Amino acid sequence: MRAFVVDTNVAVVANGKSPQADPDCVIACIDELAVIRDRAIIVLDDAGLILSEYMKNLSISGQPGSGDFFMKWVWEVQADASRCEQVHLTESDCHPCGFLEAPNDPELAGFDRSDRKFLAAAKACSRCVQVLNAVDSDWERHHVALVRNGINVKFLCPQHVCPR
């Protein structure tokens, strides 16, 4: 099974709660979250940083949106090793990205602090993992450094983050 680290913005867009996301972007996010629920593995961290961010922005009841439905699924599978890989993250003030598991690359020091847990989780995962992004331009702005450090990002809405 493929494994994914899902930036919160993907589920927020799937809920229709991101004003900059056009209808094609919303549909792309809904479709990708459905693929993950049906036949993939979600990557979370054992400290609950990713899950906590999901819970701040999504409804665990699974309603009313597709992103909320994804949140409910994540909650239900978080302890199921066949659907969720829990990675260990070590926070560190001495590391440019704030986590020992993240790439030690000075070019990533400017990466959005709230998203660093996602790139650290991607590096800590034992599987080949893909990070999903919808409308967060930070993933594109640092794309060269991410690729150089083995972080594979899938841009679900390139029309909103990639240079034209």
N, C-alpha and C positions, 0 to 999 in steps of 0.2 A: 504494500500500500504506500501511496505517496504521503509525505508529511508536509504540513503547512504551519507557518507562524502567521497569524492573521492580525494585522494592525487594526486597532479598534475602528479606525475610520471606514473600513470596509463594511462592517455591520451597521454603523451609523448611516452610511450612504444607502445601504439596503433598506433601512427603515424610512428612507425619504427625508432624513433630517439634516441633510447637508445642502445648503442653498446653492453652492457652486456646481453641484452634480447635475448633469443633464439626464434625461430619461434613459439614454443608452448606458450611461454609467450606472445608474440604479439597477437596471436589468442585469448588467454584467456582474455586479456584486451579488445580487440575489442568486443568479445562476451558479456562481463560484462557491458560495456558501452551501448551496444544495449539493454540489459535487462533494464537498468535504464531509457533510453529514452522511451522505450515501456511501462513500467509498474511499475515505482518506483518514489520516491521523492528524489530530490537532496537537500542537506543541505548546505546553504551558510550563511555567517555572514552579519549582517546589515551594517557593516562598509566597506564592499567590499574587505576585505583582501584576501579572497579565490578567488573571481572573478578577482581581480587584478593580482594575481599570474597566474591564468589560462591565462589571456590575454597577459602576458609577454612571455608565453611559447607556446601558441597555436594561431591559426588564427581564428578570429571571422567570417571570410567569410565561414567557414565550409569546406574548402578545403586546401590542397589536401588529408589529411589523416582522419582516423576514429576519432582520438583524436580531430582534428579540427572540425569535424562534431558534436562531443559531445559539444565542446565549443560553437558552434552556437546555439545548442539546449538549453544549460544552459542560454545563453544570452536571448533567446526568452521566457523562462519560469520563469525567475528570479522573476517576479512580480505575478506569478500565484500560489496562495496558495495551489492549488490542486496538484501541481507538484514540488513546491519548498518551503522549510521551511527556513525562514530567522531567524537566532538566534542572540541574542545580545551578543557581546563579550566586556569585559572591560579589557583593557590593564592595567597592574600594574607591576611596577618595584619591588614591595615588594613581589610578588608571585613567587614561585620557577619556575613556567612554564610561567610567563609573562602575564597570563590572570586569572582573578578572577574565571572564569567559569571552568578552567582546574582543574584537581585533585591537591590537595595540598599535594604532595608526594615528599619528597626530592630525591627519586630514579629517578624521572622524570626530575629533574633539569638539567641533562645532555642530555635530549632529544633535537634533532636538533631544533635550534631556529626557523628556517623557517617552520617547520612542527607543531609547538605548536598550531597554529591557528586551525589545523584540529582536534587535540585531545580536545581542548576547545570547538569547535563547536559540537563535538560528545557528550560531557557532557552537553552542553546547550540545546541540542535538546529535545523536549517534547516527541518524539517518541523513540521507540526502534530502534537504529541506528547501522549500521555496517560501519566501516572504511575500504575502499579498498586500498590496497597497492600492488604494483607490484615488484619493485626492490630496494626499500629503506630499508637497513638493520637495520636502527634505530628502526623500528616498532618491529622487532624480538628481537633486543638487549634489549629492554625494555618491552618485552611481559609480563613477570610475573607481573611487576608493573601495566601495562595497564589492565590486567585481574583483578587484585586485586581492581582496581579503576573503574571497570565496563565498560571498553572500549573494544568493540568487534572488532577485526581486522580480515579481510579476506585476506589471502595471495594468490594472484592470480598466483604468480610465486614462489612457495616455493623453487624450485630448485636454485633460485638465492639469497635467503635471509636466509633460515632456515639451521641450522647445519645438516649435513648428518650423 
